[in-house]
Each structure stands twice: as C-alpha cells, then as structure tokens.
Amino acid sequence: MLTRLTGAASRAVHVTMLAFVLITVVSVAAASAAGAVPGIGVIRLGESASIGSSNLPKYATVILAPHKYSYIPQIKSASPEARVLVYKNPLSIIDCPNVDTCSAGVTLAQAQAHDAAYPSDPWILRDAAGNPVKNPSYSYFWLGNVGSASYRQQWVANVANAMRLGWDGVDMDDVLAQISGWSKGVYPKLYPSDAAWESAMAGFMAYVGPQLKARGSYVLASAYKYGAANGSDTAAWWRTVGPHVNGLMREYWVQNPNNVTQMLDTNPCCWTGNWLGWLSLADTAKSVGAHFFGLMRGSSTDTHMLQYGKASFLLVWDGAGSFMFMPSDAVDPWNSAWTADIGTPLAPRYQVGVGWRRDYSAGTALVNPNASSAQTFSLGGSYLTPSGATVSSVTLQPVNGMVLTKASTSVSVPANTVSCGNV
C-alpha cells in the first residue's frame, strides 16, 4: 500500500531522489565517455594499425593484421569490452614464415609438405592443366582446398592456436559462394563450377565455424555471393553459412564497389538503387542468430560516405555487430560525425517523406536515400549536428545521412515533487 508523505519526510525523499537522479546521469555520462563506443568498428591491415592507434580502444570491433597482436594489450586495457579480431583468409594459402602471423590459415610450406606426403588429398588446388590456381590480383595467394577434411582440420588447429596471442576471435575474409570471380574465371579441377565450389565452401564453414566457437573464439565471416542487385543472393548464402558463425559482414555495404564515393540510393532506374535491399541483410543475419556488420571502404576524410553509412546502419542496428570502416588512406578516421554514441534504439525505423528516421536514447539517425529530392525532418526537440549546431529541424539533400545527438541529457525534477511514482 502506498502512503503519501508530507513535510520533512517528503522533502527528505525529494532530496534523496534528486541526488539519485543526478548521480545516475553523471554515471551514464561518465560511462559513455570511456571505453569503446558500441556499434562502430575499424579494419587496420598491413602496417596501418599505427595510424590513429590511440583511438583503437574506442571502437567496439577492431580487426587487425595477424602480426599486429602487440596492439591487443593497449586496446583491452583501455576497453576490455572491445572485440579484437585477427584477419584470416580461409581459401588462400600464402608463403609465410610463421603461421601465427600469416594472413592465411595454412601456410604454403605446410601445404606443400602435405601434398608431397598425400598427393591424393591436395591442399593446393590446380586447374585442368595441373597448374596451381592463384589469384590474378595477388599472385602470392594460392587457392586452398576448402573441401578437404584434413585442410579444414589444419585450418582450425592453426587459427585456434593463434588465439593464445590474445585475440578474441577471427575475421574470415572471402567466404565466397563462387570462385570464378576470385580466380578470374579459372576453375580448379576438383571444383569445375561455381556450384561445386559453393558446396565445398559451405562444408568448410559448417565445420570450421562451430569448431572455433566451441574453443571460445568469436567467428566473423565476410560472406558474399554475386547475383541479384538487391542482395537476395548474398542473403541466401548468409542463410547457409550464418548458423555456423557469430557474425556476418558485407563489404561495400551501401556503396558502389566500383566507385566507393557513390552511395546506394532508392532510384529504381539502376542497380545502385537497391539501398533498401542491402539494409535487409541485417534482418537476414538476425534470422540465423548472427550479428550484422556493414563494412564500407574509402577515404577517412569522406564524411559524406561515413555519415551515410553510419546513419543507414543505425536504422537497422539491434545493439550487436558494428558499422565497420576500412580506410584507404594514411589518416586516422576517428570523427564524431560517424563515431558519436547516441545510446540505444527506442523503436524501429520509420519513414519521413522520402527519408527514414530512427530515434535513440541519446540522439537520432536520419537518412535520405532518394536520388533527386531533399527531405526535411522536423525533430520535435533540440539536437546537435556533427558541427555542434543546435537544430530542431534538418533538411537532407539527396543521398545523405546524419547522426545527431540530443542537445541536453540533463534531467530536471520539479520542486516539491518526487520522481518515483505516486508516493
């Protein structure tokens, strides 16, 4: 039974509750200012980890080249919750002196030694003429036999052993349903068609994913299948491999891979008008129990691309996974225009004219994917733009996005009231 308090008792409760509210607000603000920002990530391969390395702990997901494990203590010390993954390629065999620091899961020396001992179970795939199949763009990438049980076992053993260096898991690149694009039309004799390759790669993932997960590793697959411009073929591939991994990532998510400065839109004239189709990959990932990762590539100074990608991601984010960025330049990409933390989603996205909006506990995400019309958003309150301006409405030009933070996170308690029900 509730009892109404009066006089000194009422004032005491009011002061106590006000103090509690203020402490809570300060605690939330302090928590958001430290550690990793949820929902964002960066990929730093080669020697690029040193660029903006002080900001690496601020990302929820960090993917590094295998030989950059020395950055793990720095990241985890500042942000224990950050997920640091090692880059590994499942279908490539590379000539590396050390398997732990190799971008492939199996080294060329291991593969050659195995093939010499077991010629009927090759790890290095060859074409009909007996020549090793290599990636024309990277001639040091030899095609590995993902359909071989012994290759799969060695891949798991090597990658699992590398986890002792401090990695939280692995980013598996090139989880491809077709091999013809990778090899520029050359098929290995054992898999003379894309359909044959797809079956072999599906089997590889069905074995490797659960094996690594059982050892405590987070498994992220950058999985792709060429086909319909709306992403439906990739979605079908995700439904095949997704149940075996923790996360699924799409490279060049809402951008033209042939021109990374061009964003996908909703113009029905062209294949680049399938923005909504690629957004739906988030639902596909969720349907198979995997986290969604959308990866974009380009210049660290291209804030238009970064804001459009991050705002699009926030329209579909379920609190897990990350909007990933892989810079093409030697510049630290950290920029509040796309790295700002606006809290947790309050409700699903909703359409505003030709644009879309989704509200968060500490901000809002706006996207105008229309190719020709501007869209004005009446915000219903005061928000801060990435430049720091306070606004109550925003007009986005065609194919633009923006993430805004609430202008004030303070909590006011009216005098002589108690903000804890009808006490």
C-alpha positions, 0 to 999 in steps of 0.5 A: 500500500502506498502512503503519501508523505508530507513535510520533512519526510517528503522533502527528505525523499525529494532530496534523496531522489534528486541526488539519485537522479543526478548521480545516475546521469553523471554515471551514464555520462561518465560511462559513455565517455570511456571505453569503446563506443558500441556499434562502430568498428575499424579494419587496420591491415598491413602496417596501418594499425599505427595510424590513429592507434590511440583511438583503437580502444574506442571502437567496439570491433577492431580487426587487425593484421595477424602480426599486429597482436602487440596492439591487443594489450593497449586496446583491452586495457583501455576497453576490455569490452572491445572485440579484437579480431585477427584477419584470416583468409580461409581459401588462400594459402600464402608463403609465410614464415610463421603461421601465427602471423600469416594472413592465411590459415595454412601456410604454403610450406605446410601445404606443400609438405602435405601434398608431397606426403598425400598427393591424393588429398591436395591442399593446393588446388590446380586447374585442368592443366595441373597448374596451381590456381592463384589469384590474378590480383595477388599472385602470392595467394594460392587457392586452398582446398576448402573441401578437404577434411584434413585442410579444414582440420589444419585450418582450425588447429592453426587459427585456434592456436593463434588465439593464445596471442590474445585475440578474441576471435577471427575475421574470415575474409572471402567466404565466397559462394563462387570462385570464378570471380576470385580466380578470374574465371579459372576453375580448379579441377576438383571444383569445375563450377561455381556450384561445386565450389559453393558446396565445398565452401559451405562444408568448410564453414559448417565445420570450421565455424562451430569448431572455433566457437566451441574453443571460445573464439568469436567467428566473423565471416565476410560472406558474399555471393554475386547475383541479384542487385538487391542482395537476395543472393548474398542473403541466401548464402548468409542463410547457409553459412550464418548458423555456423558463425557469430557474425556476418559482414558485407563489404561495400555495404551501401556503396558502389564497389566500383566507385566507393564515393557513390552511395546506394540510393532508392532510384529504381532506374539502376542497380545502385538503387537497391539501398533498401535491399542491402539494409535487409541483410541485417534482418537476414543475419538476425534470422540465423542468430548472427550479428550484422556488420556493414563494412564500407571502404574509402577515404577517412576524410569522406564524411559524406560516405561515413555519415551515410553509412553510419546513419543507414546502419543505425536504422537497422542496428539491434545493439550487436555487430558494428558499422565497420570502416576500412580506410584507404588512406594514411589518416586516422578516421576517428570523427564524431560525425560517424563515431558519436554514441547516441545510446540505444534504439527506442523503436524501429525505423520509420519513414519521413517523406522520402527519408527514414528516421530512427530515434535513440536514447541519446540522439537520432539517425536520419537518412535520405536515400532518394536520388533527386529530392531533399527531405526535411525532418522536423525533430520535435526537440533540440539536437546537435549536428556533427558541427555542434549546431543546435537544430530542431529541424534538418533538411537532407539533400539527396543521398545523405545521412546524419547522426545527431545527438540530443542537445541536453541529457540533463534531467530536471525534477520539479520542486516539491515533487518526487520522481518515483511514482505516486508516493 
